[in-house]
Amino acid sequence: MRFVVELEKIGSSLGLSVSVILFSQGGVNTTVKLGGIYVKSLMLNGPADRNGKIRIGDRILEVNGVSLVGVTHKQAVEIIKRAPQRCRLVIDR
């Protein structure tokens, strides 16, 4: 299921951390079937937590129209940090 979430940053944070699962290793030692950028944790009372739509384990496909498919962890973090205060995320669950 794909859906869009709009979040307002607090400072430069969306209140979530991400992890990367390599496409070639999706499903190895995990229930994740596809590689990509996944929500690893949510900061209590952070923007993502307060919004209530994002869950740990959700896959982030885009941030403000920028695809996260095939990017490294470092690239994903930079894309999220450089995004404007109001962010539009495309999520896959």
N, CA, C and O of each residue as an XYZ file, in Angstrom:
372
protein
N       0.842     -1.177      0.000
C       0.000      0.000      0.000
C       0.890      1.245      0.000
O       1.760      1.391      0.859
N       0.671      2.128     -0.956
C       1.420      3.388     -1.021
C       0.531      4.534     -0.571
O      -0.669      4.560     -0.845
N       1.147      5.482      0.127
C       0.414      6.663      0.566
C       1.380      7.823      0.755
O       2.595      7.635      0.816
N       0.820      9.024      0.846
C       1.604     10.250      0.998
C       1.417     10.793      2.406
O       0.308     10.802      2.941
N       2.509     11.241      2.994
C       2.485     11.867      4.314
C       3.179     13.218      4.195
O       4.263     13.316      3.619
N       2.557     14.255      4.740
C       3.195     15.569      4.793
C       3.571     15.860      6.237
O       2.746     15.762      7.145
N       4.834     16.220      6.427
C       5.355     16.499      7.762
C       6.019     17.864      7.788
O       6.596     18.306      6.795
N       5.933     18.516      8.918
C       6.616     19.784      9.169
C       7.796     19.481     10.086
O       7.614     18.963     11.188
N       8.999     19.801      9.631
C      10.194     19.541     10.428
C      10.198     20.370     11.708
O       9.617     21.453     11.770
N      10.860     19.841     12.713
C      11.205     20.604     13.910
C      12.706     20.824     13.793
O      13.483     19.873     13.890
N      13.114     22.056     13.587
C      14.515     22.329     13.264
C      14.798     21.717     11.913
O      14.207     22.116     10.909
N      15.699     20.749     11.877
C      15.986     20.059     10.615
C      15.556     18.598     10.661
O      15.974     17.796      9.827
N      14.714     18.252     11.645
C      14.373     16.850     11.880
C      12.915     16.515     11.565
O      12.000     17.277     11.878
N      12.728     15.356     10.938
C      11.385     14.804     10.752
C      11.023     13.866     11.904
O       9.903     13.362     11.979
N      11.987     13.641     12.800
C      11.723     12.787     13.953
C      11.726     11.308     13.625
O      11.001     10.522     14.236
N      12.549     10.934     12.652
C      12.672      9.516     12.333
C      14.099      9.215     11.926
O      14.830     10.099     11.479
N      14.492      7.955     12.084
C      15.789      7.521     11.569
C      15.535      6.429     10.548
O      14.511      5.747     10.588
N      16.481      6.275      9.633
C      16.296      5.331      8.536
C      17.428      4.317      8.501
O      18.518      4.552      9.023
N      17.143      3.192      7.877
C      18.172      2.197      7.601
C      18.026      1.775      6.153
O      16.965      1.933      5.549
N      19.099      1.240      5.606
C      19.073      0.805      4.208
C      19.158     -0.713      4.167
O      19.922     -1.329      4.909
N      18.368     -1.295      3.297
C      18.461     -2.724      3.018
C      18.798     -2.827      1.541
O      18.071     -2.312      0.691
N      19.891     -3.487      1.242
C      20.358     -3.577     -0.134
C      19.388     -4.385     -0.977
O      18.846     -5.394     -0.527
N      19.175     -3.927     -2.211
C      18.255     -4.620     -3.115
C      18.668     -6.064     -3.316
O      17.814     -6.949     -3.373
N      19.956     -6.316     -3.425
C      20.426     -7.680     -3.666
C      20.276     -8.569     -2.442
O      20.388     -9.791     -2.542
N      20.020     -7.956     -1.273
C      19.923     -8.734     -0.050
C      18.562     -8.635      0.614
O      18.388     -9.125      1.729
N      17.592     -8.013     -0.044
C      16.257     -7.932      0.538
C      15.776     -9.315      0.921
O      15.868    -10.247      0.122
N      15.268     -9.463      2.129
C      14.754    -10.746      2.578
C      15.767    -11.607      3.311
O      15.382    -12.621      3.893
N      17.048    -11.249      3.308
C      18.056    -12.028      4.009
C      18.092    -11.579      5.466
O      18.332    -10.405      5.747
N      17.855    -12.499      6.385
C      17.831    -12.213      7.826
C      16.827    -11.132      8.198
O      17.017    -10.419      9.184
N      15.772    -11.007      7.425
C      14.744    -10.010      7.691
C      13.458    -10.433      7.008
O      13.471    -11.267      6.102
N      12.354     -9.860      7.441
C      11.083    -10.128      6.770
C      10.881     -9.199      5.585
O       9.907     -9.347      4.846
N      11.787     -8.239      5.389
C      11.686     -7.279      4.297
C      11.956     -7.983      2.972
O      12.954     -8.690      2.827
N      11.068     -7.786      2.016
C      11.194     -8.459      0.726
C      11.890     -7.603     -0.324
O      12.454     -8.143     -1.276
N      11.864     -6.301     -0.175
C      12.468     -5.386     -1.143
C      13.554     -4.562     -0.474
O      13.443     -4.217      0.703
N      14.593     -4.250     -1.217
C      15.606     -3.356     -0.686
C      15.089     -1.929     -0.690
O      14.059     -1.636     -1.298
N      15.798     -1.048     -0.014
C      15.406      0.350     -0.008
C      15.703      1.026      1.312
O      16.455      0.513      2.141
N      15.101      2.180      1.489
C      15.264      2.985      2.697
C      14.035      2.767      3.573
O      12.908      3.032      3.157
N      14.265      2.286      4.780
C      13.182      1.936      5.698
C      13.246      2.778      6.968
O      14.323      3.189      7.398
N      12.083      3.029      7.561
C      12.013      3.735      8.839
C      12.512      2.779      9.917
O      11.940      1.711     10.133
N      13.585      3.180     10.585
C      14.204      2.365     11.632
C      13.599      2.668     12.998
O      13.352      1.762     13.794
N      13.363      3.951     13.260
C      12.784      4.343     14.548
C      12.092      5.693     14.407
O      12.348      6.451     13.472
N      11.213      5.969     15.359
C      10.499      7.246     15.424
C      10.837      7.915     16.747
O      10.818      7.275     17.798
N      11.147      9.205     16.689
C      11.435      9.961     17.899
C      10.110     10.286     18.597
O       9.195     10.830     17.978
N      10.016      9.956     19.866
C       8.807     10.218     20.638
C       8.421     11.690     20.527
O       9.245     12.567     20.785
N       7.193     11.963     20.149
C       6.641     13.306     19.978
C       7.296     14.111     18.854
O       7.086     15.320     18.757
N       8.086     13.450     18.006
C       8.643     14.113     16.828
C       7.568     14.230     15.756
O       6.480     13.676     15.911
N       7.856     14.940     14.676
C       6.856     15.144     13.626
C       6.245     13.847     13.088
O       5.027     13.764     12.932
N       7.065     12.843     12.805
C       6.543     11.580     12.261
C       5.674     10.860     13.288
O       4.627     10.313     12.942
N       6.102     10.858     14.539
C       5.337     10.206     15.609
C       3.998     10.905     15.819
O       2.967     10.242     15.922
N       4.001     12.220     15.883
C       2.760     12.976     16.107
C       1.787     12.825     14.946
O       0.573     12.820     15.149
N       2.312     12.703     13.731
C       1.458     12.526     12.559
C       0.680     11.217     12.645
O      -0.490     11.158     12.265
N       1.327     10.174     13.140
C       0.654      8.903     13.380
C       0.485      7.988     12.180
O      -0.032      6.881     12.328
N       0.902      8.414     11.001
C       0.712      7.586      9.802
C       1.915      6.704      9.483
O       1.764      5.642      8.880
N       3.098      7.135      9.881
C       4.318      6.394      9.567
C       4.603      5.398     10.681
O       4.465      5.706     11.864
N       5.004      4.192     10.275
C       5.344      3.138     11.232
C       6.773      2.662     10.993
O       7.308      2.779      9.891
N       7.371      2.128     12.040
C       8.669      1.480     11.895
C       8.501      0.349     10.882
O       7.544     -0.423     10.943
N       9.444      0.269      9.956
C       9.382     -0.750      8.915
C       8.785     -0.265      7.610
O       8.858     -0.966      6.601
N       8.188      0.937      7.610
C       7.679      1.501      6.356
C       8.856      1.846      5.445
O       9.924      2.236      5.917
N       8.653      1.699      4.158
C       9.677      2.022      3.162
C       9.415      3.426      2.625
O       8.298      3.733      2.208
N      10.441      4.280      2.635
C      10.310      5.636      2.108
C      10.754      5.612      0.648
O      11.911      5.321      0.346
N       9.825      5.921     -0.251
C      10.112      5.886     -1.683
C      10.587      7.229     -2.219
O      11.446      7.282     -3.099
N      10.023      8.323     -1.685
C      10.348      9.670     -2.177
C      10.276     10.678     -1.048
O       9.520     10.512     -0.090
N      11.077     11.726     -1.176
C      10.994     12.897     -0.312
C      10.912     14.103     -1.240
O      11.867     14.408     -1.953
N       9.774     14.787     -1.230
C       9.550     15.964     -2.085
C       9.890     15.691     -3.549
O      10.543     16.506     -4.202
N       9.454     14.564     -4.053
C       9.659     14.225     -5.456
C      11.016     13.640     -5.789
O      11.256     13.262     -6.935
N      11.916     13.556     -4.808
C      13.241     12.967     -5.021
C      13.179     11.499     -4.610
O      12.881     11.177     -3.460
N      13.460     10.622     -5.555
C      13.392      9.189     -5.297
C      14.502      8.736     -4.359
O      15.647      9.172     -4.480
N      14.153      7.854     -3.419
C      15.146      7.234     -2.548
C      15.459      5.814     -3.001
O      16.211      5.101     -2.337
N      14.892      5.404     -4.118
C      15.128      4.062     -4.640
C      16.569      3.965     -5.136
O      16.987      4.724     -6.010
N      17.315      3.033     -4.574
C      18.692      2.797     -4.994
C      19.738      3.706     -4.383
O      20.911      3.606     -4.742
N      19.352      4.598     -3.464
C      20.343      5.495     -2.855
C      20.979      4.838     -1.639
O      20.429      3.897     -1.066
N      22.137      5.343     -1.256
C      22.810      4.866     -0.051
C      22.169      5.496      1.185
O      21.374      6.430      1.079
N      22.524      4.976      2.349
C      22.047      5.548      3.606
C      22.466      7.012      3.702
O      21.658      7.874      4.046
N      23.730      7.286      3.398
C      24.249      8.657      3.479
C      23.474      9.587      2.545
O      23.119     10.701      2.932
N      23.212      9.134      1.323
C      22.457      9.949      0.374
C      21.037     10.201      0.879
O      20.529     11.317      0.768
N      20.400      9.178      1.429
C      19.035      9.329      1.944
C      18.990     10.349      3.073
O      18.101     11.199      3.112
N      19.941     10.265      3.983
C      19.992     11.211      5.102
C      20.181     12.634      4.578
O      19.534     13.558      5.072
N      21.048     12.826      3.595
C      21.272     14.156      3.015
C      20.022     14.687      2.319
O      19.691     15.866      2.451
N      19.331     13.831      1.584
C      18.101     14.244      0.905
C      17.072     14.701      1.931
O      16.413     15.723      1.740
N      16.935     13.955      3.007
C      15.972     14.311      4.058
C      16.395     15.610      4.744
O      15.560     16.487      4.963
N      17.672     15.744      5.084
C      18.158     16.960      5.757
C      17.974     18.202      4.894
O      17.616     19.264      5.402
N      18.219     18.072      3.590
C      18.152     19.226      2.687
C      16.735     19.559      2.236
O      16.510     20.589      1.600
N      15.797     18.708      2.557
C      14.404     18.965      2.177
C      13.903     20.202      2.922
O      14.376     20.495      4.020
N      12.953     20.925      2.335
C      12.415     22.112      3.007
C      11.682     21.764      4.299
O      11.481     20.593      4.620
N      11.295     22.786      5.022
C      10.634     22.612      6.315
C       9.392     21.728      6.212
O       9.147     20.886      7.076
N       8.621     21.924      5.164
C       7.428     21.093      4.944
C       7.794     20.021      3.929
O       8.158     20.337      2.797
N       7.701     18.761      4.322
C       8.139     17.643      3.489
C       6.973     16.750      3.102
O       6.056     16.503      3.884
N       7.044     16.277      1.868
C       6.056     15.333      1.343
C       6.776     14.010      1.112
O       7.680     13.926      0.281
N       6.375     12.984      1.846
C       6.994     11.675      1.730
C       6.026     10.696      1.085
O       4.844     10.661      1.426
N       6.532      9.904      0.153
C       5.756      8.797     -0.399
C       6.241      7.548      0.324
O       7.426      7.217      0.308
N       5.296      6.864      0.957
C       5.585      5.722      1.824
C       4.966      4.462      1.231
O       3.890      4.509      0.635
N       5.651      3.343      1.398
C       5.116      2.038      1.002
C       5.078      1.153      2.245
O       6.050      1.056      2.994
N       3.940      0.519      2.439
C       3.818     -0.382      3.599
C       3.437     -1.757      3.092
O       3.277     -2.685      3.886
